[in-house]
C-alpha cells in the first residue's frame, strides 16, 4: 500500500490538516498558479491547442494526429498502451483504428503469446501520411522551447519523462473527457 511511486498509495487514514500555502507561493496567488498538475494541464492545453490548429489545417483530426504520432517510428504496441500514450479512451482508439486500417495507415497484429491482446503498428503509408506533420510539430516544439534554451528544455523533458515513468501505473480518471482537445 505504501508505494512512494504513486500518490494513490497514501494511507487512507491520513490525519486532516488545514490547507497551507505552498512555500514558494507569492501573496495573493491562486492555488492553481502553484499546483503542478494544474500548471501542467494549462501548459499542455495551450501548447497543444496551437499545434492542433496546424493538424486540422493539414486534414487531421486531433485524435488521428495523436494516434499516428504515437505509433510513428516505433514497434507494434497494444491498443491499451496506445490509448495511454495518446491520452484517449480505449474504445475511441479502437473505433479510430478501424477507420485508419481501412485507409491503410495502421495494421493490427496478433500478440505472440496472448490471444486477448491485439497489437497495432503504423504502416509505411501511415508514416508517409504523418511525416510532414511531425516535422511541423518539431518546428512548433522548437519555437515553444526556444525562450528557455536547449539545456533547460532538455531538463524539462527529462523531468516530465521521469514523472510519467513514476506515475503511469497509477489509476486514471475514467470519467475525464480528454478527446475534446
MODELLER restraints for C-alpha pairs under 7 A, 6 or more apart:
rsr = mdl.restraints
at = mdl.atoms
rsr.add(forms.Gaussian(group=physical.xy_distance, feature=features.Distance(at['CA:1:A'], at['CA:9:A']), mean=5.25, stdev=0.5))
rsr.add(forms.Gaussian(group=physical.xy_distance, feature=features.Distance(at['CA:2:A'], at['CA:9:A']), mean=5.13, stdev=0.5))
rsr.add(forms.Gaussian(group=physical.xy_distance, feature=features.Distance(at['CA:2:A'], at['CA:10:A']), mean=6.14, stdev=0.5))
rsr.add(forms.Gaussian(group=physical.xy_distance, feature=features.Distance(at['CA:2:A'], at['CA:11:A']), mean=6.96, stdev=0.5))
rsr.add(forms.Gaussian(group=physical.xy_distance, feature=features.Distance(at['CA:3:A'], at['CA:9:A']), mean=5.53, stdev=0.5))
rsr.add(forms.Gaussian(group=physical.xy_distance, feature=features.Distance(at['CA:5:A'], at['CA:166:A']), mean=5.46, stdev=0.5))
rsr.add(forms.Gaussian(group=physical.xy_distance, feature=features.Distance(at['CA:5:A'], at['CA:167:A']), mean=6.44, stdev=0.5))
rsr.add(forms.Gaussian(group=physical.xy_distance, feature=features.Distance(at['CA:6:A'], at['CA:167:A']), mean=5.91, stdev=0.5))
rsr.add(forms.Gaussian(group=physical.xy_distance, feature=features.Distance(at['CA:6:A'], at['CA:170:A']), mean=6.01, stdev=0.5))
rsr.add(forms.Gaussian(group=physical.xy_distance, feature=features.Distance(at['CA:25:A'], at['CA:34:A']), mean=6.36, stdev=0.5))
rsr.add(forms.Gaussian(group=physical.xy_distance, feature=features.Distance(at['CA:32:A'], at['CA:38:A']), mean=5.55, stdev=0.5))
rsr.add(forms.Gaussian(group=physical.xy_distance, feature=features.Distance(at['CA:32:A'], at['CA:39:A']), mean=6.94, stdev=0.5))
rsr.add(forms.Gaussian(group=physical.xy_distance, feature=features.Distance(at['CA:33:A'], at['CA:39:A']), mean=6.68, stdev=0.5))
rsr.add(forms.Gaussian(group=physical.xy_distance, feature=features.Distance(at['CA:51:A'], at['CA:137:A']), mean=6.89, stdev=0.5))
rsr.add(forms.Gaussian(group=physical.xy_distance, feature=features.Distance(at['CA:52:A'], at['CA:62:A']), mean=6.02, stdev=0.5))
rsr.add(forms.Gaussian(group=physical.xy_distance, feature=features.Distance(at['CA:55:A'], at['CA:61:A']), mean=6.81, stdev=0.5))
rsr.add(forms.Gaussian(group=physical.xy_distance, feature=features.Distance(at['CA:55:A'], at['CA:62:A']), mean=6.78, stdev=0.5))
rsr.add(forms.Gaussian(group=physical.xy_distance, feature=features.Distance(at['CA:55:A'], at['CA:65:A']), mean=6.83, stdev=0.5))
rsr.add(forms.Gaussian(group=physical.xy_distance, feature=features.Distance(at['CA:55:A'], at['CA:133:A']), mean=6.94, stdev=0.5))
rsr.add(forms.Gaussian(group=physical.xy_distance, feature=features.Distance(at['CA:66:A'], at['CA:86:A']), mean=5.29, stdev=0.5))
rsr.add(forms.Gaussian(group=physical.xy_distance, feature=features.Distance(at['CA:67:A'], at['CA:86:A']), mean=5.85, stdev=0.5))
rsr.add(forms.Gaussian(group=physical.xy_distance, feature=features.Distance(at['CA:68:A'], at['CA:122:A']), mean=6.99, stdev=0.5))
rsr.add(forms.Gaussian(group=physical.xy_distance, feature=features.Distance(at['CA:68:A'], at['CA:130:A']), mean=6.66, stdev=0.5))
rsr.add(forms.Gaussian(group=physical.xy_distance, feature=features.Distance(at['CA:70:A'], at['CA:82:A']), mean=6.99, stdev=0.5))
rsr.add(forms.Gaussian(group=physical.xy_distance, feature=features.Distance(at['CA:70:A'], at['CA:85:A']), mean=6.52, stdev=0.5))
rsr.add(forms.Gaussian(group=physical.xy_distance, feature=features.Distance(at['CA:70:A'], at['CA:86:A']), mean=6.16, stdev=0.5))
rsr.add(forms.Gaussian(group=physical.xy_distance, feature=features.Distance(at['CA:71:A'], at['CA:121:A']), mean=6.14, stdev=0.5))
rsr.add(forms.Gaussian(group=physical.xy_distance, feature=features.Distance(at['CA:71:A'], at['CA:122:A']), mean=5.69, stdev=0.5))
rsr.add(forms.Gaussian(group=physical.xy_distance, feature=features.Distance(at['CA:72:A'], at['CA:122:A']), mean=6.23, stdev=0.5))
rsr.add(forms.Gaussian(group=physical.xy_distance, feature=features.Distance(at['CA:72:A'], at['CA:127:A']), mean=6.15, stdev=0.5))
rsr.add(forms.Gaussian(group=physical.xy_distance, feature=features.Distance(at['CA:75:A'], at['CA:121:A']), mean=6.47, stdev=0.5))
rsr.add(forms.Gaussian(group=physical.xy_distance, feature=features.Distance(at['CA:76:A'], at['CA:119:A']), mean=5.73, stdev=0.5))
rsr.add(forms.Gaussian(group=physical.xy_distance, feature=features.Distance(at['CA:76:A'], at['CA:120:A']), mean=5.11, stdev=0.5))
rsr.add(forms.Gaussian(group=physical.xy_distance, feature=features.Distance(at['CA:76:A'], at['CA:121:A']), mean=4.37, stdev=0.5))
rsr.add(forms.Gaussian(group=physical.xy_distance, feature=features.Distance(at['CA:77:A'], at['CA:119:A']), mean=5.03, stdev=0.5))
rsr.add(forms.Gaussian(group=physical.xy_distance, feature=features.Distance(at['CA:77:A'], at['CA:120:A']), mean=5.53, stdev=0.5))
rsr.add(forms.Gaussian(group=physical.xy_distance, feature=features.Distance(at['CA:77:A'], at['CA:121:A']), mean=6.65, stdev=0.5))
rsr.add(forms.Gaussian(group=physical.xy_distance, feature=features.Distance(at['CA:78:A'], at['CA:117:A']), mean=6.53, stdev=0.5))
rsr.add(forms.Gaussian(group=physical.xy_distance, feature=features.Distance(at['CA:78:A'], at['CA:118:A']), mean=5.73, stdev=0.5))
rsr.add(forms.Gaussian(group=physical.xy_distance, feature=features.Distance(at['CA:78:A'], at['CA:119:A']), mean=4.25, stdev=0.5))
rsr.add(forms.Gaussian(group=physical.xy_distance, feature=features.Distance(at['CA:78:A'], at['CA:120:A']), mean=6.13, stdev=0.5))
rsr.add(forms.Gaussian(group=physical.xy_distance, feature=features.Distance(at['CA:79:A'], at['CA:118:A']), mean=6.46, stdev=0.5))
rsr.add(forms.Gaussian(group=physical.xy_distance, feature=features.Distance(at['CA:79:A'], at['CA:119:A']), mean=6.06, stdev=0.5))
rsr.add(forms.Gaussian(group=physical.xy_distance, feature=features.Distance(at['CA:79:A'], at['CA:120:A']), mean=6.43, stdev=0.5))
rsr.add(forms.Gaussian(group=physical.xy_distance, feature=features.Distance(at['CA:80:A'], at['CA:90:A']), mean=5.99, stdev=0.5))
rsr.add(forms.Gaussian(group=physical.xy_distance, feature=features.Distance(at['CA:83:A'], at['CA:89:A']), mean=5.86, stdev=0.5))
rsr.add(forms.Gaussian(group=physical.xy_distance, feature=features.Distance(at['CA:83:A'], at['CA:90:A']), mean=5.25, stdev=0.5))
rsr.add(forms.Gaussian(group=physical.xy_distance, feature=features.Distance(at['CA:83:A'], at['CA:93:A']), mean=6.17, stdev=0.5))
rsr.add(forms.Gaussian(group=physical.xy_distance, feature=features.Distance(at['CA:87:A'], at['CA:178:A']), mean=6.93, stdev=0.5))
rsr.add(forms.Gaussian(group=physical.xy_distance, feature=features.Distance(at['CA:88:A'], at['CA:178:A']), mean=6.30, stdev=0.5))
rsr.add(forms.Gaussian(group=physical.xy_distance, feature=features.Distance(at['CA:88:A'], at['CA:179:A']), mean=6.21, stdev=0.5))
rsr.add(forms.Gaussian(group=physical.xy_distance, feature=features.Distance(at['CA:100:A'], at['CA:106:A']), mean=5.90, stdev=0.5))
rsr.add(forms.Gaussian(group=physical.xy_distance, feature=features.Distance(at['CA:101:A'], at['CA:107:A']), mean=5.65, stdev=0.5))
rsr.add(forms.Gaussian(group=physical.xy_distance, feature=features.Distance(at['CA:104:A'], at['CA:123:A']), mean=6.97, stdev=0.5))
rsr.add(forms.Gaussian(group=physical.xy_distance, feature=features.Distance(at['CA:104:A'], at['CA:125:A']), mean=6.56, stdev=0.5))
rsr.add(forms.Gaussian(group=physical.xy_distance, feature=features.Distance(at['CA:104:A'], at['CA:126:A']), mean=6.93, stdev=0.5))
rsr.add(forms.Gaussian(group=physical.xy_distance, feature=features.Distance(at['CA:105:A'], at['CA:122:A']), mean=5.97, stdev=0.5))
rsr.add(forms.Gaussian(group=physical.xy_distance, feature=features.Distance(at['CA:105:A'], at['CA:123:A']), mean=5.37, stdev=0.5))
rsr.add(forms.Gaussian(group=physical.xy_distance, feature=features.Distance(at['CA:105:A'], at['CA:125:A']), mean=5.59, stdev=0.5))
rsr.add(forms.Gaussian(group=physical.xy_distance, feature=features.Distance(at['CA:105:A'], at['CA:126:A']), mean=3.85, stdev=0.5))
rsr.add(forms.Gaussian(group=physical.xy_distance, feature=features.Distance(at['CA:106:A'], at['CA:120:A']), mean=6.77, stdev=0.5))
rsr.add(forms.Gaussian(group=physical.xy_distance, feature=features.Distance(at['CA:106:A'], at['CA:121:A']), mean=5.59, stdev=0.5))
rsr.add(forms.Gaussian(group=physical.xy_distance, feature=features.Distance(at['CA:106:A'], at['CA:122:A']), mean=4.32, stdev=0.5))
rsr.add(forms.Gaussian(group=physical.xy_distance, feature=features.Distance(at['CA:106:A'], at['CA:123:A']), mean=5.12, stdev=0.5))
rsr.add(forms.Gaussian(group=physical.xy_distance, feature=features.Distance(at['CA:106:A'], at['CA:126:A']), mean=6.35, stdev=0.5))
rsr.add(forms.Gaussian(group=physical.xy_distance, feature=features.Distance(at['CA:107:A'], at['CA:120:A']), mean=5.65, stdev=0.5))
rsr.add(forms.Gaussian(group=physical.xy_distance, feature=features.Distance(at['CA:107:A'], at['CA:121:A']), mean=5.63, stdev=0.5))
rsr.add(forms.Gaussian(group=physical.xy_distance, feature=features.Distance(at['CA:107:A'], at['CA:122:A']), mean=6.43, stdev=0.5))
rsr.add(forms.Gaussian(group=physical.xy_distance, feature=features.Distance(at['CA:107:A'], at['CA:123:A']), mean=6.59, stdev=0.5))
rsr.add(forms.Gaussian(group=physical.xy_distance, feature=features.Distance(at['CA:108:A'], at['CA:118:A']), mean=6.59, stdev=0.5))
rsr.add(forms.Gaussian(group=physical.xy_distance, feature=features.Distance(at['CA:108:A'], at['CA:119:A']), mean=5.59, stdev=0.5))
rsr.add(forms.Gaussian(group=physical.xy_distance, feature=features.Distance(at['CA:108:A'], at['CA:120:A']), mean=4.42, stdev=0.5))
rsr.add(forms.Gaussian(group=physical.xy_distance, feature=features.Distance(at['CA:108:A'], at['CA:121:A']), mean=6.64, stdev=0.5))
rsr.add(forms.Gaussian(group=physical.xy_distance, feature=features.Distance(at['CA:109:A'], at['CA:118:A']), mean=6.01, stdev=0.5))
rsr.add(forms.Gaussian(group=physical.xy_distance, feature=features.Distance(at['CA:109:A'], at['CA:119:A']), mean=4.97, stdev=0.5))
rsr.add(forms.Gaussian(group=physical.xy_distance, feature=features.Distance(at['CA:109:A'], at['CA:120:A']), mean=5.93, stdev=0.5))
rsr.add(forms.Gaussian(group=physical.xy_distance, feature=features.Distance(at['CA:110:A'], at['CA:117:A']), mean=6.95, stdev=0.5))
rsr.add(forms.Gaussian(group=physical.xy_distance, feature=features.Distance(at['CA:110:A'], at['CA:118:A']), mean=5.20, stdev=0.5))
rsr.add(forms.Gaussian(group=physical.xy_distance, feature=features.Distance(at['CA:110:A'], at['CA:119:A']), mean=5.97, stdev=0.5))
rsr.add(forms.Gaussian(group=physical.xy_distance, feature=features.Distance(at['CA:111:A'], at['CA:117:A']), mean=5.70, stdev=0.5))
rsr.add(forms.Gaussian(group=physical.xy_distance, feature=features.Distance(at['CA:111:A'], at['CA:118:A']), mean=5.79, stdev=0.5))
rsr.add(forms.Gaussian(group=physical.xy_distance, feature=features.Distance(at['CA:111:A'], at['CA:119:A']), mean=6.08, stdev=0.5))
rsr.add(forms.Gaussian(group=physical.xy_distance, feature=features.Distance(at['CA:145:A'], at['CA:153:A']), mean=5.91, stdev=0.5))
